[in-house]
Amino acid sequence: MAVDILAFGPHPDDAEIGTGGVLRKLKDRGRTTGIIDMTSGDMGWGTPEIRADEARAAAAVLKLDVRECLDLGDCRVEDTFENRCIVANVIRRHRPQIILSPYYDLPIGRGLGHNDHYKTGQIVANAYNLAHLAKAPCEGEPYQAKAIYFYFIPPGSKPTFIVDISAYAEDWLNAIDSHKSQFYHPDRPRPANSPHPREAFESYARYWGWQIGVRHAQAFLATSPLKVDDPLTLVESVTPRP
């Protein structure tokens, strides 16, 4: 089905972490929303079947219209032409207005710099272009989404825009909590006195929220200019800091 906003995540739980609050907010505003998982997360804690059940539970919390798994292989995602075509097929089929993806130029390492994170960004960014080419060997009619925006912004980078998710923070966190095998697994190593992942995710949302004078927010990066018709619309909801 066609969706207004389609988020790609490397593993089940990533799109929730980076975009879940925005997806829930837009759904409440009458938009259609979806998440495409690039892998089943089979290298993480829990079986692929457990992770699929958790993904469905999270989708229910966020009230998604679409959730699919491409099963490209956890820790094995690569920016190949074949994978670009697979994602372009998805874009042509769902015809989103906006695509959300992890940023493609992350510092390599554990966490944001996981191979699948930045490779997903590369694949989706390339497929965003490939999907509109009439001669591309992809299924469906050529289609050009209106925009692609990136989440999981590298530390120190400035976002292009920040979205207030304060009214939806509880649903957002509950969607993340649906992935119990990842964030509540008894074998998950956690140094004494370290924050629970849920606390860490919320702290990021509070940080971004502070930047725009709200309680919780999620940040995104655009790599091309944003068209603005009336600059005053950018500040109409801004509350000046005391």
Secondary structure by P-SEA (a helix, b strand, c coil): ccccbbbbbccccccccccaaaaaaaaaaccccbbbbccccccccccaaaaaaaaaaaaaaacccbbbbcccccccccccaaaaaaaaaaaaaacccbbbbcccccccccccccaaaaaaaaaaaaaaaaaaccccccccccccccbbbbccccccccccccccccccaaaaaaaaacccccccccccccccccccaaaaaaaaaaaaaaaacccccccccccbbbbbcccccccccccccc
